[in-house]
Amino acid sequence: MARVPQRPNSLPIAMFDSGVGGLTVLHECLVSLPHEDFVYLGDTARFPYGNRSQEELCEFALELAELLLQEGAKLLVVACNSATAAALPRLRDELDGRVGVVAVVEPESRLAARSTKTGSVGLLATPATVASGAYERALKEAAPDAQLHAVACPELAPMIQAGDEFDQRTVDTVEGYCEPLRKARVDTVILGCTHYPLVRPILQRALGRGVTIVSSGQAIADAVHEELRARELENDTDRRGRYSFLATGDPEAFRAVGTRFLQMPLGAVRQVQVREARRAA
């Protein structure tokens, strides 16, 4: 008997990240869009992305996108800031006509533009994201008169991904990265990495309660909803959606650490193979 093809509306929303950090974005999507299905791919075998070249990040992003489209997807979400900064224009160009692409950076920048009262905005992100200039461009488009103060944080994402308890070393690392932003007297700070929301309380204490922190989770959830509605791809709202997980590294390690990021049960994680990466600098 011939297989009946799925309706486009019933296909899942696909999401990928360099590791488990994007699960903070998935969490917001699951809460905001409980009727939609999601499939999440974490490239834990090649984590971290923060010190890799733009060329390599483009290769990774295109490879992960193809893996997810083979699974079946009606929308692609890039939940990795480094991959977004390096590869978003190329992803949208190469996937044009196949699937829509929603990514971090632009939604966060628009939120920051609406939030800032002084026009002085901070950014905490990986070295690759800072070097790309993606947030400067996105913020300038959203708020031409705003000034971005960017701080590269090479140690923070790997520290959070390790899954260890937060201790004084974590506090000291966060304090060091926030010091330039305090000196710049920013009133809004963008968390330019999906790992960073896990240390948000530590960041807020370091920055001060008068500073507004903007992260990608709710911004992406809103952008996904808008994109689905614009493309008429929303699923039936009277159903409960499902979610599943793929990882390029050890599935059990992903599940153990990922539960803390998602704040929901993960269940089974299926391993998928990707091309071997050049060693990160």
Protein Blocks (a to p, Z undefined) as FASTA:
>chain_A
ZZddddfklpccddddfblmmmmmmmmmmmmmmmbccdddddfklccfklmcfklmmmmm
mmmmmmmmmnopabdcdfbfklmmmmmmmmmmmmgokaccddehjlmmmmmmmmpmnlpa
cddddfklmmnommmmmmmmmmmmbccdddddfklmmmmmnopacdfklmmmmmmmmmmm
mmnopabdcdfbfklmmmmmmmmmmnopkbccddfklmmmmmmmmmmmmnopaccfkbcc
ddddddfbdfklmmmmmmmmnopaebjadddddddddddZZ
